Amino acid sequence: MRSCLPMALAFAGLLALACNTARANPPGPAHYRVIGYAMNWHPEQARDLGKLDTLIFAFAEVRRGRVALSPAAVARLQPLLALKARDPELKVDISVGGWGAGGFSEAAATAAGRKAFADSAARMLVAHGADGLDIDWEYPGHHESGIASSPNDRRDFTLLLQAVRASLDTAGAEHHRPYTLSVAVADGPFVSGVDLAAVDRYVDWFNLMTYDFCNSMTPDTCHHTGLHASTLAPADARTTGRAVKQFLAAGVPAGKLVIGAAFYARVFGGVAPAHDGLYQPYKKFVGEIPWPKLKADFIGKQGFVRHWDAKADAAWLWNAQTRTFITYDDPESIAAKAAFVKAQHLGGIMYWAQGLDPTDELLEAIWRGLH
């Protein structure tokens, strides 16, 4: 586990003690985190603030090696920060990166670059009154999203997080408060550029992006956010359960693993009709549908029939006439994920994204399942 920087101030000593205690006793079954990524905020959702532990604003960016918020991002961030006045227990973190967001490999490549990244991130949190930083580098050692990568990313990512942790601890000592550090990470081959055991020393938790298992770059349909492997799934199919097993095998404590839920569906067209479209080749990736529209216009409507995969704990829709396949999370699959979190003593559930469920139906399912 990571060690806090030695500090002379009395508060700093208390902060270091708190850090060491957290490292020795990572979050366990006594409390499960409910974390939502948010690009915007619907005012009516304030009624459910008590069901959230952390909102993670998306996104800051890496600009010339520094972490920064655009003016438009600052404007979107402000309503989230204002929620802290209504609910003092709510934490609002800032995520840097996202799919296709570059600058990480370059910044992490040198000690000077890592320090500039880390110090700018800490200054950003202090300036805006945020509670922590989330790093969403998709992905170290990979360039599928069109960003630069390097064979050294695996080493440099660990060093970058070490630098960020040091800067956050220094800022915490100066401002008499702790700042958290989390990372958004994928599984399977996409985590090959991350030394999980080394990274674990510096982060408070891992946000596992256990969704988008099938997308425009994969050849077949699947349960895009499935909990377990379907009977039809190939041996190397990605699932939430397999992701957790991979991270545990690497030495990450169960209590630091926060699995992901999707508040949107993925749609595939021209799908081969066997097995009602499940794990079949397709002709076109159609796109995404937010949960409210999926429920209002597709589930049980327009020829779409809901199916449930009892082995995978996942739902899907199939339209035999149009040969359209839709994969998604719903309250039933989320309840299964919550039960899995409890059974495995994991850290909780996070989701993408807050604005895709303005009535908070899926958030309610997460909260109810974990509590």
C-alpha positions in Angstrom: 0.0 0.0 0.0 1.2 3.6 -0.6 2.9 5.6 2.2 2.1 9.2 2.9 4.9 11.8 2.7 6.4 12.7 6.1 5.2 16.1 7.3 6.2 18.4 10.1 2.8 19.9 10.9 0.7 18.3 13.5 -2.2 18.0 11.1 0.1 16.3 8.6 0.9 13.7 11.1 -2.8 13.0 11.6 -3.3 12.8 7.9 -0.4 10.3 7.5 -1.9 8.2 10.3 -5.3 8.2 8.5 -3.6 7.2 5.3 -1.7 4.4 6.9 -4.9 3.2 8.6 -6.7 3.2 5.3 -3.9 1.2 3.7 -4.0 -1.4 6.4 -7.8 -1.6 6.3 -9.1 -1.0 2.8 -12.8 -0.3 2.3 -14.7 -3.5 3.0 -18.3 -4.8 3.4 -19.1 -2.3 6.1 -19.6 0.4 3.5 -20.0 0.2 -0.3 -19.2 3.1 -2.5 -21.8 4.4 -4.9 -20.0 6.5 -7.5 -21.4 8.3 -10.5 -19.5 9.8 -13.4 -21.2 13.0 -14.4 -20.8 15.2 -17.5 -23.7 17.4 -16.4 -26.4 17.6 -13.8 -30.2 17.5 -13.8 -31.5 19.7 -10.9 -34.3 17.2 -10.1 -31.7 14.6 -9.3 -30.8 16.5 -6.1 -33.5 14.6 -4.3 -31.3 11.4 -4.4 -28.0 13.0 -3.3 -28.0 10.9 -0.1 -27.6 7.8 -2.2 -24.3 8.9 -3.7 -20.9 8.8 -2.1 -19.0 10.5 -4.9 -19.7 12.3 -8.2 -16.7 12.2 -10.6 -16.8 15.1 -13.1 -15.8 14.3 -16.6 -13.5 15.6 -17.9 -10.4 17.7 -17.3 -7.7 17.3 -20.0 -4.0 17.1 -20.3 -2.9 20.3 -22.1 0.8 20.7 -22.8 1.6 18.3 -20.0 -0.6 20.1 -17.4 -4.0 19.0 -16.1 -6.5 21.7 -16.9 -10.2 22.5 -17.2 -11.6 24.3 -20.2 -13.9 27.2 -19.6 -16.8 25.1 -20.8 -15.8 22.3 -18.4 -15.6 24.7 -15.5 -19.2 25.9 -16.2 -20.4 22.3 -16.2 -18.4 21.5 -13.0 -19.9 24.3 -10.9 -23.4 22.8 -10.4 -21.8 19.6 -9.2 -19.6 21.4 -6.7 -22.6 23.5 -5.5 -24.3 20.2 -4.4 -21.8 19.9 -1.6 -23.5 22.8 0.2 -26.7 20.7 0.1 -25.1 17.5 1.1 -21.8 18.0 3.1 -21.1 14.3 2.9 -21.0 14.2 -0.9 -17.6 14.1 -2.5 -17.0 15.7 -5.9 -13.9 14.5 -7.8 -12.5 15.5 -11.1 -11.5 13.0 -13.8 -8.8 13.7 -16.3 -8.8 11.9 -19.7 -11.5 9.7 -21.2 -11.6 7.8 -24.5 -9.4 9.4 -27.1 -7.9 11.9 -24.7 -4.1 12.0 -25.1 -1.2 13.6 -23.5 -0.6 11.0 -20.8 2.2 9.0 -22.3 4.1 12.2 -23.1 3.6 13.7 -19.6 4.5 10.5 -17.8 7.8 9.9 -19.8 10.0 12.1 -17.7 10.4 13.1 -14.0 9.8 16.8 -14.9 6.7 15.9 -16.9 5.3 13.8 -14.1 5.8 16.6 -11.6 4.2 19.2 -13.8 1.2 16.9 -14.3 0.9 16.1 -10.6 1.4 19.7 -9.3 -1.1 21.1 -11.9 -3.7 18.4 -10.9 -3.3 19.3 -7.2 -3.6 23.0 -7.9 -6.8 22.4 -9.9 -8.4 20.5 -7.1 -7.5 23.2 -4.6 -8.7 26.0 -6.9 -12.1 24.5 -7.4 -12.7 22.9 -4.0 -12.9 19.4 -5.3 -12.2 16.3 -3.2 -10.1 14.1 -5.4 -8.6 13.2 -8.7 -9.6 10.3 -11.0 -7.2 9.4 -13.8 -8.8 7.9 -16.9 -5.9 7.1 -19.2 -7.4 4.8 -21.9 -5.0 3.0 -21.9 -1.3 2.9 -20.9 0.6 1.0 -23.5 -2.3 1.0 -26.0 -3.2 3.3 -28.9 -6.6 1.9 -30.0 -8.3 5.3 -29.2 -5.8 7.1 -31.4 -3.6 8.5 -28.6 0.2 8.2 -28.3 1.6 5.2 -26.4 5.0 3.8 -25.4 6.5 0.5 -24.3 7.5 2.4 -21.2 3.9 3.3 -20.2 3.6 0.5 -17.8 6.5 1.8 -15.7 5.7 5.4 -16.3 2.1 5.1 -15.2 3.2 3.9 -11.8 5.7 6.7 -11.5 3.0 9.2 -12.6 0.7 8.0 -9.9 3.5 8.1 -7.3 4.1 11.8 -8.3 0.4 12.6 -8.2 0.0 11.0 -4.8 2.9 13.0 -3.4 1.4 16.3 -4.8 -2.0 15.5 -3.4 -0.6 14.7 0.1 1.4 17.9 0.1 -1.8 19.9 -0.9 -3.7 18.0 1.8 -1.2 19.1 4.4 -1.3 22.7 3.3 -5.1 22.9 3.2 -5.9 20.6 6.2 -7.8 18.0 4.2 -7.2 14.7 2.4 -7.5 14.4 -1.3 -8.3 11.0 -2.9 -6.8 9.4 -6.0 -8.6 6.9 -8.1 -8.0 5.4 -11.5 -10.5 4.3 -14.2 -9.2 1.0 -15.7 -10.4 -1.7 -18.1 -9.7 -5.4 -17.9 -8.5 -8.2 -20.1 -5.8 -7.2 -22.6 -6.5 -3.5 -22.0 -4.8 -3.5 -18.5 -1.5 -5.0 -19.8 0.1 -1.6 -19.5 -0.7 -1.2 -15.8 1.4 -2.8 -13.0 -1.6 -3.3 -10.8 0.3 -4.4 -7.7 2.5 -1.3 -7.9 -0.3 1.1 -8.7 -2.3 -0.2 -5.7 0.2 1.5 -3.4 -0.9 5.0 -4.5 -4.6 4.8 -5.3 -7.6 4.8 -3.0 -9.7 2.7 -5.3 -10.1 1.3 -8.8 -13.1 2.2 -11.0 -13.4 -0.9 -13.2 -14.9 0.0 -16.5 -16.9 -3.3 -16.8 -18.9 -2.2 -19.8 -18.4 -1.8 -23.5 -17.3 -5.4 -23.7 -18.6 -5.4 -27.2 -18.6 -2.3 -29.4 -17.9 -1.0 -32.9 -14.4 -2.6 -32.9 -15.5 -6.2 -31.8 -16.8 -8.7 -34.3 -19.7 -10.1 -32.4 -22.6 -9.0 -30.1 -22.3 -9.8 -26.4 -23.6 -8.7 -23.0 -21.7 -5.4 -23.1 -21.8 -5.1 -19.3 -22.5 -8.7 -18.3 -21.7 -10.0 -14.8 -20.8 -13.5 -15.7 -20.0 -15.5 -18.8 -22.9 -16.7 -20.9 -23.1 -20.4 -22.0 -22.6 -19.0 -25.5 -19.6 -16.8 -24.6 -16.1 -17.7 -26.0 -13.5 -18.7 -23.5 -11.8 -15.3 -23.7 -15.0 -13.3 -23.3 -14.7 -10.3 -21.0 -17.1 -10.2 -18.1 -17.3 -8.3 -14.8 -16.6 -11.4 -12.8 -13.6 -12.2 -14.8 -12.3 -8.7 -14.5 -12.6 -8.9 -10.7 -10.8 -12.2 -10.7 -8.0 -10.7 -12.8 -7.4 -7.8 -10.4 -7.6 -10.0 -7.3 -5.0 -12.3 -8.9 -2.7 -9.3 -9.4 -2.9 -8.6 -5.7 -5.4 -5.7 -5.6 -7.5 -5.8 -2.4 -11.2 -6.7 -3.0 -12.3 -3.6 -1.1 -10.6 -1.3 -3.6 -12.5 -2.7 -6.6 -15.5 -0.7 -7.7 -17.3 -2.4 -10.6 -19.1 -0.6 -13.3 -22.7 -0.4 -14.4 -23.9 1.1 -17.7 -26.9 3.5 -17.8 -27.0 3.1 -21.6 -27.6 0.3 -24.1 -25.5 -0.6 -27.1 -27.3 -1.4 -30.4 -26.2 -3.7 -33.2 -27.9 -4.1 -36.6 -27.8 -6.8 -39.2 -27.2 -9.5 -36.6 -27.2 -13.2 -37.4 -30.4 -14.6 -36.0 -29.1 -17.7 -34.1 -29.7 -17.6 -30.3 -31.8 -14.5 -30.7 -28.7 -12.5 -31.7 -26.6 -13.3 -28.7 -22.9 -13.7 -29.4 -23.5 -13.4 -33.2 -21.7 -11.5 -36.0 -23.3 -8.2 -37.0 -23.2 -5.8 -40.0 -23.4 -2.5 -38.2 -22.9 -1.0 -34.8 -25.9 1.4 -34.6 -25.0 3.3 -31.4 -26.1 3.9 -27.9 -29.5 4.5 -26.2 -29.9 6.1 -22.7 -31.9 4.1 -20.2 -35.1 6.3 -20.2 -35.4 6.1 -24.0 -34.7 2.4 -23.9 -37.4 1.8 -21.4 -39.9 4.1 -23.1 -39.5 3.1 -26.7 -37.8 -0.3 -27.0 -38.3 -2.8 -24.1 -41.4 -4.8 -25.1 -42.1 -2.4 -28.0 -41.6 -2.1 -31.7 -41.1 -5.8 -32.0 -38.3 -5.9 -29.4 -38.5 -8.9 -27.0 -36.6 -8.9 -23.7 -34.5 -12.0 -22.9 -32.7 -12.9 -19.7 -29.5 -14.9 -19.5 -29.7 -16.5 -16.1 -26.0 -17.7 -16.3 -24.7 -14.3 -17.2 -27.2 -12.3 -15.1 -27.8 -10.0 -18.0 -30.7 -8.9 -20.2 -30.9 -8.2 -23.9 -33.5 -7.3 -26.5 -34.0 -9.0 -29.9 -36.0 -7.9 -32.8 -36.3 -10.8 -35.2 -37.9 -8.8 -38.0 -35.2 -6.1 -38.1 -32.4 -8.4 -36.8 -31.5 -5.7 -34.2 -29.8 -6.7 -30.9 -29.6 -4.4 -27.8 -27.6 -5.1 -24.7 -27.9 -3.1 -21.5 -28.1 -3.0 -17.7 -31.4 -2.8 -16.0 -32.6 -3.0 -12.3 -32.5 -6.8 -12.4 -28.9 -7.0 -13.7 -27.9 -4.2 -11.3 -29.4 -6.2 -8.4 -27.2 -9.1 -9.4 -24.1 -6.9 -9.5 -24.9 -5.6 -6.0 -25.3 -9.1 -4.7 -21.9 -10.0 -6.3 -20.3 -6.9 -4.7 -21.5 -8.1 -1.3 -20.5 -11.7 -1.8 -17.0 -10.8 -3.0 -16.5 -8.0 -0.4 -15.8 -5.5 -3.1 -15.7 -1.7 -2.8 -19.0 -0.8 -4.5 -20.5 0.1 -7.8 -19.8 3.1 -10.1 -21.7 4.0 -13.3 -21.5 5.9 -16.5 -23.2 8.3 -16.4 -25.4 10.5 -14.2 -27.1 12.4 -16.9 -28.3 9.2 -18.7 -30.8 8.4 -15.9 -32.5 11.6 -14.9 -35.2 9.9 -12.9 -32.5 7.9 -10.9 -34.2 4.6 -11.4 -30.9 2.8 -11.9 -29.2 4.7 -9.2 -32.0 3.6 -6.9 -31.4 0.0 -7.9 -27.7 0.3 -7.0 -28.4 1.9 -3.7 -31.2 -0.5 -2.8 -29.0 -3.5 -3.8 -26.0 -2.4 -1.7 -28.0 -1.3 1.3 
